[in-house]
């Protein structure tokens, strides 16, 4: 409709940038260059001298003066697209010196007299472009107060003196610019790898015709350019962003799954905030189904109601909703499906088996489900992986073992059934040897640990095989009566891709909150009429709901967060008690508690790639904006 068209014209006029035409096509169309789009994403285009000349002629104009881009070489102005008379067709006049307090650029103003209009001349007697280096506002106010009654000549002298002092400081700072610029740009690009991860995955996968999760170096550069922006030197960035661990040692191809998994966003516990809400959201995904205690057939039917034996990308959201009482959003369902397919090596397949789907979520939940141990059951959690290997060595799936053991056909595995079937696979001596190896390893770690005081001492005495099996049953079962399929699978399911799946879901939630922090802050401040910096639970949840709904209106996949996730988040944050208002939250601390991390570097040296909240260059300006109107 016309309103949308007017909005588009407004954004295009604001965000489109003048550029020189490519050297290989100086007389090309002058705009919409497919290999050089505007640096503002989809909101603008690059336009060349042909477009400028046509625009000026059609509208009877002499020159376009615009300000929305930091000039090259840290100048205060930049002239573009010279006309036949030598005067520029477009001039960027950037009035803010030292942009964002760190760009170290000069500012400029254009001053015309009737005699000099419309010339844009940077120097000489006919100069109309004047550069400056202004102090900050506090210093300007102090100078104006001090010299309020001075003559104009004195004010000019003081202004010139102050500017020269700042320029001298700038000269020292400029020498430090290259390293500072590189670090800030690199941190920004790392952040954008996380924010644009879905677009990058899609772009990489289109090139991955072999479905082996590898792309060439050239394909990697092209995908990053398309998803993040053409302003960055991707050939140089590759060496800074991709390590040997993510490359094929022979071909140099990049395993994009590892590359994407390397960069993430997380909740910064150093901010003093409780991060338990993340784990609660994950546990809720599987815990409800586990607590239902369903028998074998009902468990499988809950996940696969049509009993096809497979689940597809379209059915994952409905399966989680019906089986686990978990409502993930459409976007999160697509992301979870991608992680599930990756974990099972499904590649481009559109379906995975119900068993594979169950085993992935069982493995993901297993670390949360396992209970407390006593000195007599100390050995159990440390031998589950070995026991799982022995079972899988004899049976194709854990479900096959369960069906075989459940000779009564009840759908529940009795302790005696489990013990009998397991004793056919392992011998008493094998189990005792594995327990002793586990205990020795644990004792060694205990001796080296500085915090071993009060830890359980393992029982290494030999006990009858039947007692060991009974201890194992009691640990696996939540009820102490029998073993359900899910209890069995959470104990023995193994999937190396589940850590990545957990991180992907939490990452998506963190990106939503951080990427829309400006809009969230505005919504919260509307509740904080007394300017205390605090809001109540109901106010925080209401602000989240409004933000979620606003994002959903501008997204093809709907709201990014489910109602359950928002409630879980609010419930598990750190709330302080206010006498008048009840539990309140310091919302600025929450908003600033997200950090982007390089997991590879984090594992090696615990050094973090912190969020760059104020981009250095005008080319980066606006990329933190989510595109959701603050209102």
N, C-alpha and C positions, 0 to 999 in steps of 0.2 A: 504494500500500500504506500501512499505518498509519505506518510510519517516515517516509515522505515527508510524510504529513499532519501528524505531530507537528512535523517540521521547519518546515513552512509556518506552523503556529500559532505556533511560537516566533519566527520571523522577523517575522510580522505583528504580534505583540505588541510586539516590540522597535522596529520601524520605523514603525508607524502613529502619526500625530500628531493631537492635538485641534485642531480649527479651528472658527471661527465659521461658521454656515450662511450661504449667499449671501443678499444682501439681497432678491433677487427671489423667494426661496423659503425664508423663515424657518421654515416648518412642513413642509419637505420630509422625505424619508426619513432624513436625518441622516448618511448614509454612502454610500460608493461614488458620490460625485458625479462624473458623467462629465466635467464641465468643471473640476473641482478635485480631481484625484487626489492621493494622498499625495506628499510631496516626495522620498520615498526610492525612486522608481521603482516596479517591480513588486512590491517586497517589503512594501509597506504601503499603507494607505488613509488618507484623511482621515475623521475621525469627529466628529459634532456632538453637541449637547446631548441629543438624543433617544437616541442610542446610549449615552451616558454614564449617563443616568437609568435606562435599562433594565438596564444592566450592574450598577449599584449595587443596584437593587431585587432583581434575580434572585439576587445573591450576598450580600445582606444587609450591604453595605458602606456606610461613611459618605463616604469620599473615596478617590480614586486619587492616590497620590503617585508621580510619575515624573520622570526626570531627563534623558532622552535627546534634548534639543532646547534650543538656546540661546534664552533668552527675548528678547522684543522690548525695544527701548529700552535695551539693554545692562544690564538688571537681572539680579539673581540668581535671581529667581523670576517666575512668571506664573500667574495664576489663570484658570481656564476654567469655562465651563458652570455658572453659578450655579443653585443649587437653590431651591425655594420659600422656604426659611428664610434665603436670602441668602448662605449659605456656598457656596464653589466645589465642584463635583463632581470636578474634576481640578485638580491643582496641579503645575506643573513646578518642581522645586527643582534648580538647577544649581550644584553646589558649587565648580566651578573658576572662579576669577576670572581675568580676562585670558586667556581660552581660547586655547590654542595660542601664547601669548606675544604676541598681536597683536589680539585681539578687543576689548580695553578694556572688558570687561563686569565687573560685580561678581559675586561668588559668593554663595551663600546656604546656610543650613542651617535645618532645621525642628526646633524643640525643644518637646516636649510635656511637660506635667506632667499628673498625673491629673485636676487640676481643669480644665485647658484643652483636654484631648483631646475631640473631634478638630478643634478650631477651627484655621483657617489665617488668622492676622491679622498684617499686616505692621508694625503700629506700635501704640503705646499700652501701657497697663499689662498688657493681655492678649495682647501680641505673642507669636507663636510662630515667625514667619519673620524671620530675622536675616541681613542682608547683610554682606559683608566684602570687603576687598581685600587678599589675602595676598601677601607677598613670595615670591620663588622659594625652592625647597627649600634651596639653598645658604645663603641668608641666614637662613632659619628655623633651620637646624642651627647656624649661627654664634651666633644669639641664644640658642638653648637651651643651648649650651655656655657662653657668657659668663654667663648668669643662671641656671645650673643650681641654685644654692643660695639664690637670692633668694626672698623671700616671695611669696605669690600676688598680693598687691596691687601689688608692684613689677613682677612679670611682666605684670600687666594694664596697668599704666602704660606700660611699654616697648612692649607690643604695640599699644596705642592710638596711641602716638607714632609708631611705625614705619608703621602703617597710614595715618595722616594725611599723613606725608611722601610715601608712595606715591600717595595720592589727589591731592596737589598736582601731582605729576608727570603723573598721568593727565589732569588738567584741561588741561595744555599739549598732551598727545598728542591729546586728543579734538578739538582745533581742526584737527588735520591729517587727521582720519579721512575726511571725504567723498572727497577725491581719492584717498587710499590705498585705500578700499573700492572705488571705481569701477574703478581700475586692476587690482586683484586679481580682482574679479568678471569684468571684461572679459577678462583673461588666461585665467581658468578657462573662460569660455564659448568662447573661441577653441580651447582645448584640446579641449573636448567636441565642437566641430564636427568635429574630426579623428577623435576616438574613435568618434563616432556617425555617421560619414560614410555608411556603408552604409544605416543606417536613414533618414537624411535623404534620400539619393538615392531610395530606394524611395518615401518619402512625397511628395517633389517630383514624381516621375515619374507617380504616380497622379493628380495634378492636371493634368499636362501632356497634355491630350487632343489637342493639335495636334502633339505630338512635335517641338516647336521649341525645347525646353529652356528655356522661360520659365514663370514662375509669377507671380501677382499678389503685391503686398506683403502683403495679408491672408493669402493662402495660405502665403507664406513664414513669417509669424508663427505660423500654426497648426501648420505642420510642425515648426518649431523647438521650439514648446511641447511637442508630443507626443514628440519624439525626445530632447530635452535636459531639459525640465522647465518647469513652469508658474510657478516661483518668480521668473523673470526678467522684467523689463519689456521685452518683445520689440519693442514699437513704438519705444522709445528705442534698444534694441540694434541695430535695423536701421540707424539712422543711423551707428552706430559700427562695424558689421561689414561693411556693403555700401557700396561706393564707386560713383561714376558709371560707372566702367569696367564694372561688372557689371549696369548697368541700361539699359533701353531709354530713349533720351532723350525719346521722345514719350509713351509710356504709363506709364513708371516701373516697368514689370514687371522682374523680376529674372531674369537668365540664371543659373540655379542651377548649371550646369556650371562657369562661371567662378568663381562664389562658392565652390563646394566645392574647386576646384583651388587657390584662393588660400591656403588654410590647410593646413599640412602638418607632419609631424614628421620630424626628421632626426637623424643621428648627429653630435654636436658634435665637430668636429676640434680645437677649442681645448683639449679635455681631453687632448690628446697621444696619442689613440688612433688606430690605423690604420683608416681607413674603407673600405679597398679591398674588403672582403668584400661590400659592397653591389654594386659593379660586377661582381665575379666571379659573383655569383648571376645577374645579368642576362645576362652574356656566355654563361654556360653554357646559357641558354635557347635560344640560336641557334647557338653555336659548334660544337657536336657535329655538327649537320646540315651545316654549311658544310664542315667538315673531311672529311666522308665523300666529297665530290666526286662526288655522284650526277649522272647525266645528267638530261635534261629530264623524261622520263616517270617515272622512278623518284623524282625530287624531288616531283612532283605527287602521285604515288601514296602517298608516305610521309606526306603531310599529309592526303590524301583517299583512303584505301584503297578505298572503294567507288566512286570515280571519279564522284561525283555532280556535282562542280563547285562544291559549297557545303559549308560547315562550320557547325555550329550550336553553341549554348551547351552542349549535352550532350556534344558531341564534342571540345571544345577541349582538355580535360584528356587524353583518350586520344591525340589527335593529337600533343600535345607529348611525351607519354611515349614513343610509338612512334617518332616522327620524330626528336626531338631528345634522347632519353634524359634528359628532364627530368621530374621528378615534382613537380608543383605540387599543393597541397592542393585539396580541393573548394571551400573558401571562396575561395582565390586564383584558381581557375579561373573562378568566377562573377564575381569582380572584374575579371579580365583580359578576360572576354567583354564586360563593360560598357564597358571602355575601348576595346576593338576596335570595338564598335558605335558608340561616340561618335566615334572617329577617322574612320570611313568614313561617318558620318551615317546609320547604319542605323535610328536611332530605335527604334521598338518591334518591328522585324523580328526574327525568330528565327533568321535565317541570313545569312551574308555569303559572298561568293564566295571560292573557294580562293585566287584571285589576290590579292584584297584582303587576306586574312589573311596571305599570304606577304609582300606588299609592306610591311605594317605592321611585321612583325618584322624584315624586311630593313633597313628604314629605322632601326629602333631599334638594330640591331646595327652599322650602317655606320660610326659614329664609332669603334667599337672595332676593326673589322676592317681599316681602311685602314692600309697599311704606311708605311714610312719613305720620304721623298722625297729626291732628290738635286738638285743644281743644275739638271740637265737635265729632271727631271720635276717641278720646283717648281710648274709651272703646272697640273698635272693635277687635284689635289684641289679647286683653286679654280674650275675650269671644269666640274666634274661636274654641278652643278645646271643650268648653261646647256645642256650637252649633253643632259641628261635632258629638259629642256623641248623641245629640237629633236626628240628621238625621239618624245616623247608628242604632239608636234604632227602627226606623220605616222602614228602607230600608236595603236590603242585602249589597248593594254597593253604592258608590257615583254615579256611572254611572246609576244605577237604578233610583235614585232621579232625576238626570239630564234628563233622558228620560221621566220620568213622568211629570216633570215641563215643558219641551219643547213641549207643546201641538201643537204649530204651525208646528213642524217637520222640522224646518229650520236648526237644528244642532247647533244653538246658543240659549242660554237661555236669553230671554228678562228680563229686571229688573222686570216688572210686573209679569212675569211667576214665577220668583224666589220668589218674595214677597208673591204671592198667595199660592204657595206650602209650603213655610216655615211657613206661618201663620196657616196652618192646623196642624202643629206639635207643635209649641210653642204658648203660649198666651202672650199678652202684659205684664201681671203681672209677669210671669216667667222671661221674658227678663229683665224687670226693676230690679227685685230682684238680678239677676245675675250681672247686671251692677253695682249695688250698692255694692255688695260684692267685686267685682273687684276693684272699686274705693277706697273703704276703705282700702283694702290691699295695693294698690299703694300709697295712702296717708301715710300710716304707714311706708312703706319703704322709702318714700321721707323724712319724718321727721327724720328718723334714718340715712339718708345718709348725709355725709359731703360734697357731691358734688351736692346738689340739686339745687343750684343757677341757675336760668335760665331755669329750667325744666318746661314743660307744666303743667298747673294746669287743672285737669280734670273737665269736665262739668258734674255736678251731678244733674242738674235740670231735672225734668220730661218733656219729649217731646212726641208728639204723636207717636204711634206705627209705623205708616206709614213713619214718618220721620226717625225713627231708621232704618227701613228696607232699606230706600233709602241710608242712610249713609253707611250701610253694603254693598250694591251693588256697590257704588262708590269706596269703598276701595278694593273690590275683583276684579273689572274690571280694566284692564289696559287701555282700549280704552275709557271707559266712555259711551259706546253705548250699549253693551250687555256683556254677560259672556260666555267665551268659556269653554270647558270641562277642559282644563288644568289650566286655571285661577281658576276655581271652585275647582279643586283637590289640587292645591297648597295652597289654603286657608284652606281646611278642612281635607286633608289626614293626617293620623297619623300612624307612624310606628316607634317603639322604636329601630329598628335595623339600622336606616339610619345613625346615628352618627358613628357607627362601619364601615359602608360601605364607608363613606367619608374618615375616617382615613385610611382604607385599601388602597385606591387608592393613597392617598398622601404618605403613608408609602412606597409603592412599588417604587414610584418615588424617594423618599429620599434614600432608600436603594441602588438603582441603582447608584445614584450620589456619595454617600458616599463610597459604596463598591468598586467603581472603581476610587477613588480619586487619587491614584498614577498615573494611566494611564491618567486621565484628566489633572493632574498637568503637566505631561510630554508634553502632546499635547499643553497646553497653553504656556508653556515655549518656545516652538519652535516659537511661534509668538512673544514672548517677548524678542526679540534679544538684546534690550538695557537694559534688567534686571531692568525694572522699577516696576515690580510686577503688571502691569496693561495691560489689553487687550481691544480692541474695541468690539462693539456689533457683527460685522461680524466675527471677529476672535473667539469670545467665541462660537457663533453659529456653526461655522465651526468645532471647536474642539469637540463640543457636537455631531455633526453629525458623525464625524469620530469615536469617541468612541462608539456611538450607533451602527454604522455599524460593528465595530470590535467585539462587544459583540454578535451581531446577528449572525455572522458567526460561533460562538462557542456555539450557543444555539439552541435547538430543536424547540423553540417557536418564533424564530426570534428576532429582535431588541426589547429592553425593553421599549423604548419611541417612541411615535408617533411624526411626524413632527410638528403637531399642538401643542403638549405639549412642545416641545423644543422651539418653537417660542414664546409661551406664557410665558415660564420661562424667556427667554432672555428679553422679552418686559417689564416684571414687576420687574426686579431686580433694585437695586439702582445704578444709573450711575452718575458719576461725569464728569464735563466738562473739557476737555483738549484742550488748545488753538490750538495745532497742529493736534491732532488726533480726536477731537470730543468727544462724550461720551465714557468713559472708566470705567472698573470695576477692583477693587482690588481683584484678583482672589483667593489669599490665604485666605482672610477673608471669601469669599464664601465657599471655600472648608472646612474650619474649623468651619462652622456654623451649623453643624448637631450634634444633641445630642440624645442619647438613654435614654428613660425615663421609669420609673415604674409609670404608670398612677395612680395606687392605692396609692402609696406613695406620688406621686405628688399632688393628691387631698387632702391628709391628712396634709402634712408638706412642700410641694413644694421643697422637696429634690430630686435632679436629680441623676440618674445613668449615669455618664459621660462616654464618649467613652474612652476605654483603648487603646491608640494608639501604645504602645510598650508592647507586652506581656511579662510576667515575666519569664515563663519557656520555655525551648526549645520545650516541647511538644505542646505549643500553637503557635510556630513559623510558619508563613506562612498561618495561617487560615484567615487573613485579605485579603489575595491575592485573587482576583476574578477569577484567572485562565486565564485572557486575557493578551496576550503578550503586553508589554508596547509599542512595535513598532507599 
